[in-house]
C-alpha cells in the first residue's frame, strides 16, 4: 500500500504550522510589544522540566498499573488535574524568579513571550517532530524500503511499529491537518494562561488568578483526555471544541489584562 500525495501534503502543512506559528507569534509580539527572547527560552525550559520530567515521573508511579479503559473518568480527572497543576506551577515558578530578578517592573510582554516559548516547544516536540517522523516513514513506505525501519525489530516493538505504519496508511488526509489546528489552539491556551499567572505574581492581590489558571487548564484538557480514555473517538468535534475554548481563554486573558494592567508599576503595562 502507498500513502497518498494528499496525506503527505497534509502532514507537511501540519509540520510547517507547528514550526512556523510560534516563530510568527514571537515576531508579532516583538514588533508590537517589544517581546524578548529570554522569557521565551524560560517558557521552553519550564515546559520541559515540569511537564516532560517531573509530571512524567509522577505518571510512571501512578499510571503504570492503571488501564484507562477500566477507569476512564478517574483517568481523565487525574490527567487534567496533573496537567493543570504541573504546567501552571511551572509558570508561577518562572514568573516568581523573574520578579526576584527584575523587581516589579516586568512588562506583560514577558508573559506573551513566555507563553510562546512554553507553547512553542510543545508544538515543536509533539507537532513538528512527530510530523517530520511521519513524513520520513511515508517516504519509506512509498519507496518500498520500510524494512529499513522495522527489519531489526521483534516482539512488542515490531507489533507497535507495524501498528503505527498501518495507522499512517489508513488515516484520512484531513486528520493530519488536525495536528496543526491543535498546535494553534494550544498556543492560544498557553499564551492566555501565561498572562493570567503573570498577573497572579506581579499584580496586587491577584494570587487567585493562579488557581483559576490551574482550573481552566484542566477544563480545556478534558476533550483530549476523553479521547485518550476512549470516551470520545471523533477528532473533528474535539479539535473544534478545543479551538473554541482557546479563543474564549484568549478573550478572558485580554479582559484580565485590562483589569489588572494598572497594578503594574509605570512602564510595566505595555
Buried (B, 14 or more C-beta within 10 A) or exposed (E): EEBEEEBBEBBBBBBEBBBEBBEEBBEEBBEEBEBBEEBBBBBBBBBBBBBBEBBEEEBEEEBEEEEBEEEBEEBBBBBBBBBBBBBBBBBBBBBBEBBEEEEEEBBBBBBBBBBBBBBBBBBBBBBBBBBBBBBEBBEBBBEEEBEEBBEEEEEEEEEEBEEBBEEBBEBEBEBBBBBBBBBBBBBBBBBBBBBBBBBBBBBEEBEEBBEBBBEBBBEBBBBBBBBBBEBBEEBEEBBBBBBEBBBBBBEBBEEBBEEBBEBBEEEBBB
